[in-house]
Amino acid sequence: LMSAAGVWGGLVQAGGALRLSCAASGFISDDYQIGWFRQAPGKGREAVSCITSSDDTVYYADSVKGRFTISSDNAKSTVYLQMNNLKPEDTAVYYCAADPNGGSSRWGCYGMNSWGKGTLVTVSS
């Protein structure tokens, strides 16, 4: 479902900003749970943020709260991740993901079964 089109990583200095976008090949309904995961070097995959439009719920990992903002344009089947005040520990491969089966994003990002191609974000100190 999720496409790599528009997903651009890059090299950013600490304190800088970057926006990731990910387009789905198919329609995203308001019931879908969509979001972003990342995997840092030597670390496991981590849920960064996800959103469910139908119940207006959003989840953010504690490490990114106040710095990252997720948004979606379901008419364009696209999810975005605005990353501000980046830190070196944000360095990771980022993946967009979706769960067409739906679910609230209040407590986390579970059941993702459609994954986009990862893109590397490197934050230098």
C-alpha positions in Angstrom: 0.0 0.0 0.0 2.7 2.5 1.0 5.0 3.9 -1.6 8.5 5.3 -1.4 7.5 8.1 -3.7 8.1 11.4 -2.0 10.0 9.9 1.0 13.2 11.8 1.1 15.7 11.4 3.8 18.8 13.4 4.2 21.6 14.9 6.3 20.5 17.6 8.7 22.4 19.5 11.4 21.2 19.2 15.0 18.5 21.7 15.6 17.4 21.6 12.0 14.2 20.4 10.4 13.1 17.9 7.8 9.7 16.8 6.4 9.1 13.3 5.3 6.1 12.4 3.1 4.8 9.0 2.0 2.1 8.3 -0.6 0.0 5.3 -0.6 -0.7 3.5 -3.8 -4.3 3.0 -2.7 -7.0 5.0 -1.0 -6.6 5.8 2.7 -9.9 6.0 4.5 -10.3 7.9 7.8 -10.5 4.6 9.6 -6.9 3.6 8.6 -4.1 3.9 11.0 -1.1 5.4 9.3 2.2 6.5 10.7 6.0 6.3 10.9 8.5 4.0 12.4 12.2 4.2 12.6 15.2 1.9 13.3 18.4 3.5 14.6 21.7 1.8 14.2 21.9 -1.2 16.5 18.4 -0.6 17.8 15.1 -2.3 17.2 12.2 -0.8 15.2 10.4 1.9 17.1 7.0 3.5 16.5 7.6 7.2 16.1 4.1 8.5 15.4 0.8 7.4 14.0 -2.6 8.9 13.4 -6.2 7.8 13.0 -8.4 10.4 11.4 -11.7 8.8 12.3 -11.3 9.2 16.0 -8.8 12.1 15.9 -6.2 10.2 17.8 -2.5 10.6 17.5 0.4 8.8 19.1 4.0 10.2 19.6 6.9 8.4 21.1 8.1 10.2 24.2 11.4 10.9 22.5 9.8 13.0 19.8 6.9 14.7 21.6 7.0 18.4 21.1 9.4 18.2 18.1 7.7 16.0 15.5 4.2 16.5 14.0 2.3 13.9 12.0 -0.4 14.9 9.6 -2.2 13.3 6.8 -4.0 14.3 3.6 -6.3 11.3 3.0 -7.6 12.8 -0.2 -4.1 12.6 -1.5 -3.4 9.3 0.3 -0.4 10.9 1.9 1.1 11.0 5.4 3.7 13.5 6.5 6.1 13.7 9.3 7.4 17.2 10.2 10.6 16.8 12.2 11.8 19.9 14.0 14.7 20.5 16.4 16.3 17.3 15.3 18.8 15.6 17.5 21.6 13.2 16.7 19.7 10.4 18.4 17.0 10.8 15.7 19.4 9.3 13.2 17.6 6.3 11.8 16.0 4.7 8.9 12.4 5.9 8.8 9.5 3.9 7.4 5.9 4.9 6.7 3.3 2.3 7.5 -0.4 1.7 7.5 -3.0 -0.6 8.9 -6.1 -0.7 6.6 -7.9 -2.7 9.3 -8.0 0.5 11.3 -7.7 1.1 15.0 -7.2 4.0 17.4 -3.8 5.7 17.7 -4.4 6.7 21.3 -2.1 4.1 22.9 0.3 3.2 20.2 0.8 2.1 16.6 0.0 -1.6 16.3 -1.0 -4.0 13.6 0.8 -2.2 10.7 0.8 -4.5 7.8 1.8 -2.3 4.9 5.2 -0.8 4.8 7.0 1.7 2.7 10.6 1.7 1.7 12.9 3.1 4.4 14.8 6.3 4.1 17.8 7.3 6.1 17.8 10.5 8.1 21.1 11.4 9.6 21.4 14.2 12.1 24.9 15.6 12.7 26.0 17.2 15.9 
